[in-house]
Amino acid sequence: MNEDAWHKRQRWAESVIGLRQIDAITEADRELLFREYDGMQQAIQDELQAAAPEFGRRARDEGREAAESWMHARMHALGVERGRRLKQVLGELSIADQLELDRTA
Protein backbone atom coordinates (compact mmCIF):
# COMPACT_ATOMS: atom_id res chain seq x y z
CA MET A 1 0.00 0.00 0.00
CA ASN A 2 1.49 3.34 -1.00
CA GLU A 3 1.68 6.21 1.46
CA ASP A 4 -1.26 8.13 -0.03
CA ALA A 5 -3.50 5.05 0.10
CA TRP A 6 -2.38 4.41 3.68
CA HIS A 7 -3.29 7.98 4.71
CA LYS A 8 -6.70 7.73 3.00
CA ARG A 9 -7.40 4.47 4.81
CA GLN A 10 -6.33 6.00 8.12
CA ARG A 11 -8.67 8.96 7.67
CA TRP A 12 -11.51 6.63 6.66
CA ALA A 13 -10.80 4.32 9.61
CA GLU A 14 -10.84 7.27 12.02
CA SER A 15 -14.27 8.24 10.70
CA VAL A 16 -15.66 4.72 11.16
CA ILE A 17 -14.12 4.42 14.62
CA GLY A 18 -15.60 7.81 15.50
CA LEU A 19 -19.06 6.61 14.46
CA ARG A 20 -18.61 3.56 16.67
CA GLN A 21 -17.40 5.64 19.62
CA ILE A 22 -20.57 7.73 19.57
CA ASP A 23 -22.70 4.58 19.16
CA ALA A 24 -23.92 5.66 15.72
CA ILE A 25 -23.02 2.19 14.44
CA THR A 26 -22.63 -1.18 16.12
CA GLU A 27 -19.43 -3.17 16.47
CA ALA A 28 -20.75 -5.54 13.78
CA ASP A 29 -21.31 -2.52 11.49
CA ARG A 30 -17.74 -1.34 12.13
CA GLU A 31 -16.34 -4.76 11.24
CA LEU A 32 -18.50 -4.96 8.11
CA LEU A 33 -17.34 -1.54 6.94
CA PHE A 34 -13.68 -2.40 7.54
CA ARG A 35 -14.01 -5.69 5.63
CA GLU A 36 -15.78 -3.99 2.74
CA TYR A 37 -13.19 -1.21 2.45
CA ASP A 38 -10.29 -3.64 2.54
CA GLY A 39 -12.06 -5.92 0.06
CA MET A 40 -12.61 -3.00 -2.29
CA GLN A 41 -8.95 -2.02 -2.13
CA GLN A 42 -7.88 -5.62 -2.73
CA ALA A 43 -10.25 -5.93 -5.71
CA ILE A 44 -8.68 -2.84 -7.28
CA GLN A 45 -5.16 -4.18 -6.77
CA ASP A 46 -6.14 -7.60 -8.12
CA GLU A 47 -7.77 -6.05 -11.19
CA LEU A 48 -4.75 -3.86 -11.91
CA GLN A 49 -2.41 -6.83 -11.59
CA ALA A 50 -4.59 -9.05 -13.78
CA ALA A 51 -4.95 -6.35 -16.44
CA ALA A 52 -1.26 -5.44 -16.64
CA PRO A 53 -0.27 -7.97 -19.33
CA GLU A 54 -3.23 -7.03 -21.55
CA PHE A 55 -2.54 -3.34 -21.00
CA GLY A 56 1.05 -3.87 -22.12
CA ARG A 57 -0.04 -5.79 -25.20
CA ARG A 58 -2.59 -3.12 -26.14
CA ALA A 59 -0.06 -0.34 -25.59
CA ARG A 60 2.37 -2.08 -27.95
CA ASP A 61 -0.20 -3.03 -30.58
CA GLU A 62 -2.70 -0.16 -30.44
CA GLY A 63 -0.84 2.65 -28.71
CA ARG A 64 -0.80 3.96 -25.18
CA GLU A 65 -3.91 6.09 -25.57
CA ALA A 66 -5.99 3.08 -26.66
CA ALA A 67 -4.57 0.98 -23.82
CA GLU A 68 -5.40 3.70 -21.29
CA SER A 69 -8.92 3.98 -22.69
CA TRP A 70 -9.36 0.21 -22.33
CA MET A 71 -8.03 0.32 -18.74
CA HIS A 72 -10.32 3.23 -17.90
CA ALA A 73 -13.33 1.24 -19.10
CA ARG A 74 -12.26 -1.76 -16.98
CA MET A 75 -11.77 0.38 -13.89
CA HIS A 76 -15.12 2.08 -14.48
CA ALA A 77 -16.85 -1.31 -14.68
CA LEU A 78 -15.14 -2.37 -11.47
CA GLY A 79 -16.24 0.87 -9.79
CA VAL A 80 -19.85 0.30 -10.83
CA GLU A 81 -19.71 -3.28 -9.55
CA ARG A 82 -18.14 -2.27 -6.22
CA GLY A 83 -20.64 0.58 -5.88
CA ARG A 84 -23.51 -1.88 -6.17
CA ARG A 85 -21.85 -4.09 -3.59
CA LEU A 86 -21.32 -1.16 -1.24
CA LYS A 87 -24.98 -0.20 -1.51
CA GLN A 88 -25.88 -3.78 -0.59
CA VAL A 89 -23.48 -3.73 2.37
CA LEU A 90 -24.85 -0.40 3.57
CA GLY A 91 -28.29 -1.98 3.48
CA GLU A 92 -27.03 -4.54 5.99
CA LEU A 93 -25.97 -1.94 8.58
CA SER A 94 -27.99 -1.55 11.75
CA ILE A 95 -28.74 2.03 10.70
CA ALA A 96 -29.82 1.10 7.16
CA ASP A 97 -33.38 2.31 7.72
CA GLN A 98 -31.96 5.79 8.40
CA LEU A 99 -29.89 5.89 5.20
CA GLU A 100 -31.27 7.18 1.91
CA LEU A 101 -29.78 4.41 -0.24
CA ASP A 102 -32.06 4.92 -3.23
CA ARG A 103 -31.48 8.64 -3.50
CA THR A 104 -29.52 9.72 -6.55
CA ALA A 105 -26.86 12.38 -6.20
N, C-alpha and C positions, 0 to 999 in steps of 0.2 A: 504494500500500500504506500503510495507516495505521500509526501508531507501534506500537500493540499487536501487530499482525500482523507487523511488522518484527522486534520483539523475540522473538516466538514463533519466527519463522524462524531468527533468529540462535541461539537456544538449541538448536533442533533441529539446525541446521548444525554447531554445536560438538560435539554428541553424535555425529553421523555422522563428522565429522573425527576425533574421539577414537577411534572404533572403527577407523578406517583407520590412525591412528598406532600403534595397538597390534597391527596386522595381524589384527584380528578379521574384517575384510572386505577385499576386494580393491579396487583402484582402479576397476574396472568396476562393482563393487557400489556404491561411493560415487557414481559418476556416475548409475547407475540410480536410486538413492534420491533424489538431488537432482532429477532429471528428473521423477520421480513426484510428489514434493512440490510442485514448481512447477506441474506439470500439474493437480494436484488444486486448488491455489489458483486457478489460471486458470479451471478448470471452474466453481468456485463463483462467481467474479466474472461469468463469461459467463452463468450461469444466472440470477443476480440481475438482471443487465442485461436479459436477454431476458424475464424475468417482470414487470419493472416496469410496462409498460403494462397488462397483464392484472390485476395487483395493484391498480392505480389504478382500473380499471373496476369490479372487484369491490368495492372499498372504497366507491365511489360508489353502486353498484347494490344491494349486499347488506349493506353495513356493514363497518366496519374489522375486527371480530372474525371475520367470515366470510372476509375477504380474508387475514387472518393465518393462519387455519386452513388455507386453501388453500395459502399459501406454505409453511407448516410441512410439509404433506404433500409438496410438491415437493422441499423441501430434504431431507426424510427419504429420499425415493426416490433422490435424488442421492447421499446418504451411503451408502445400501445399495449402489448401483452402484459407487461409488468404493471401498468396502470390499472388494467382490469383486475389483476390479482390483488393489487393494493386496495382497490375499492371493496373487493370481497373480504379481505382481511379486516378492513375498517368496519365492515358490517358485523364482524364477529366480536368486536370490542364491547365491553360492558356498557359503554356510553353510546352505542350505535344509534339508539333511538333519538339521541340528542344531535346527531350529525345530519347534515343535509347532503347525503351522498348522491342524490339524483339531480342536484342543482348543477347547472352548467355555468362555467365561469364567463 
